[in-house]
Amino acid sequence: MSATTFDLLRTIVAATVARPADALSETTPVAELRLTSLDVVEIAADVEDAFGVSVPEDALRAAVTLGDIVKVIDKVREGSA
């Protein structure tokens, strides 16, 4: 798992859910974040801006942990998602 990918994702998610970035880890359950539909759309848009790839919102919703989202981003960046 790429630390760089996680660090950037953590910054994006922290800003979206108004939590300190250092309170989030790869094992943070996505359900714990209580993301709204708008939050998911915002995170997807911010991920696209930050990484230059489009991550399906379904993949974000299906993720169990932030680490799962990192894996999806990395796969999309590699062109295998």
C-alpha positions in Angstrom: 0.0 0.0 0.0 1.4 3.3 -1.0 2.0 5.7 1.9 1.8 8.6 -0.5 -1.6 7.5 -1.7 -2.9 7.1 1.8 -1.5 10.4 3.1 -3.2 12.3 0.3 -6.5 10.3 0.7 -6.4 10.9 4.5 -6.1 14.7 3.8 -9.0 14.6 1.5 -11.2 12.5 3.8 -10.3 14.6 6.9 -11.3 17.8 5.1 -14.5 16.3 3.9 -15.6 14.9 7.3 -14.0 17.7 9.4 -11.8 15.4 11.4 -8.1 15.7 12.2 -6.0 13.8 9.6 -3.9 12.2 12.3 -7.1 10.6 13.7 -7.5 8.5 10.5 -5.5 5.4 9.6 -5.6 2.7 6.9 -7.7 0.6 9.3 -10.3 3.3 10.0 -13.7 1.8 9.1 -15.5 3.8 6.4 -18.8 3.3 8.3 -17.3 5.1 11.3 -17.0 8.2 9.1 -20.7 8.3 8.5 -20.3 9.6 4.9 -23.3 11.1 3.2 -24.0 10.7 -0.5 -22.6 14.2 -1.0 -19.4 13.3 1.0 -18.8 10.3 -1.3 -19.2 12.5 -4.4 -16.9 15.1 -3.0 -14.3 12.5 -2.1 -14.5 11.0 -5.6 -14.1 14.4 -7.2 -11.1 15.3 -4.9 -9.5 11.9 -5.6 -9.9 12.6 -9.3 -8.3 16.0 -9.0 -5.5 14.8 -6.8 -4.6 11.6 -8.6 -5.9 12.3 -12.1 -8.0 9.1 -12.2 -11.7 8.5 -11.9 -12.6 6.2 -9.0 -16.2 4.8 -9.2 -18.4 6.0 -6.4 -19.6 2.4 -6.0 -16.1 1.3 -5.1 -15.9 4.1 -2.5 -19.2 3.0 -1.0 -18.1 -0.7 -1.0 -14.9 0.0 0.8 -14.7 -1.3 4.4 -11.6 0.7 5.5 -9.7 3.7 4.2 -7.0 1.1 3.2 -9.5 -0.5 0.9 -10.0 2.9 -0.8 -6.2 3.2 -1.2 -6.1 -0.2 -2.9 -8.9 0.9 -5.4 -7.0 4.1 -6.2 -3.8 2.3 -6.7 -5.5 -0.3 -9.0 -7.1 2.5 -11.0 -3.8 4.3 -11.3 -2.2 1.1 -12.6 -5.0 0.7 -15.1 -6.2 -2.6 -13.7 -9.5 -1.7 -12.0 
